[in-house]
Amino acid sequence: MAIGASVGRNGINELADVLVVQHLLNDWLATLRQPLVPTKGICGPMTIETIEAFQARVLGNTAPDGRIDPDGRTWNALTARNFTPAPAPASTPSPAPAGTSGLSGTAWWRANQARFPNSAAVADLVPAFRDKVAAFVTALKDAGAKVEVSATRRNRTRAQLMHFCWRVAKGDIAPRDVPAIAGCDIQWDHGDLAKSKQGAQEMVGLFGIVHRPSLTSLHIEGRAIDMTITWTGTIQVKDKTGRPRAVAAPRSGDANRDLHAIGATYGVIKLVSDAPHWSDNGH
């Protein structure tokens, strides 16, 4: 496997090369259970942001350039499937000045983020959608499919923290303009823009964020679920009416349209552009 020219920001971006890179990036995103990049051979903002995220998280680049060159460091890491995050540079932390304990960054994240956990329990979905999901999952398991749920209800405070650390890190919002988050004492403004962005970027890395987090996700409302569905051979999955339907290849819930149609009978709708994502309205 190889690319003939550079891909990414200011790259040559030949269609065939972009497709190769997008598929490799999706291999990495799948390990993080993050939404995949559309594989259309077009190097748009989402592809470039994902390259930057890979360079920051896996290679430890503090100033990722969003570009992959043939036989370059980023390319070699991608093709070697070397997805282990780079260790943080060794440093001797200096005492925090008085009154800075609430400053955003690594220390704040480690001390506080566990207070705002997400859920992977079907029981935490809103009742109407919960019952639909439970019935669909039961039908899948009865047919012999393997179902792994990675996310259901997203903590609203956690979603806000993820959204605003991304925006501050990217310079999309001034630290002083971030609205207060109820019940969450965090200070985004370090009194220095570079330090504010650095603190936010540290949290982006620790949260494992690749794309800008939404504040209006159906996960926050308990109306969406991320689950990976696999099986072997051809299975017979009962739809909402109890009628068995054959489901064969592709043997993955993200791509099998026959399975999507069965899910729809239960009111569990697949968002095709997001590999593990199902919801009550397909968004």
C-alpha positions, 0 to 999 in steps of 0.5 A: 500500500502506498500513496503517490503524492501528499494528502491533506492541507496544501497537499496534491490530494489525488483522488486515489491517494485521498481514498487510501488515507481516508480508509487508513484514518477510519481504521484508527477512528474505529479503535476510538469508536469515533465517527468515520470520515466519508470515503469519497476521495475528497480531502475536505475539512473533516479529513484534514482535522482527522489527520491533525488529530492523529498527528497530535494524539498518536505522534505527539505533534504540538503543531500538527500540519494536517498533511501526510507525505509519502514515506513521511512520519504520519504515513508510516505510523498510519500504515504500521497501525501504530495507534498507541498515543505518544507519551507526554513530554517529561517535565517538572511541574511547577506549583500552581499559582494561588487561585488557579486550581480551576484552570482548564487543562490536564490537571483539571481534567484528571481531577474533575471529568469523572464527575460527569460520566457518560452511560453505555446502559440501554436503561438510561435512554428515554423510556420510549426509545429504550423499549424500542432498542431493548426489543431490537437488541433482543431480536439481534441476540436471539438471531446469534448476532453479537452486540456491543454498546459503546454509548447511550446517554451522554452527560450534558455537562461533559458534552459542554466541556468537550464542545468548548475545549475544542472551540477554545483550542481551535480559536473558534471562541475567546476563552473569556466568552465561554458561557458558564457551565452549571455545576462545573467550576472551570476557568478557560481564560488563563490570562494568556491566549496561548496558555488558554488554548494549550489548556483546552488542547490538553483536554481535547487530547484527553477526551479523545476528540477528533471532530467538533462535539455537538451540543445538540446530540441526540445522545444528550437527550437519551435518544441515540445509541452507539453499538457495534453489531457483527455476526457470521454466516446468514442469520434470521432476525425477527422484525417488529412484527415477528417475521424472520428476515435473512441478514447476510453480508456485509456482516456489520451493522454499520453497512448492512441495509437489510439490518437497517430496514429491520431496525427501522421496524422497531423505531431504531434508525441507522445513521449511515454516515456514523458507523455505530450510531442509531437513533429514534429519527436517524440523526 
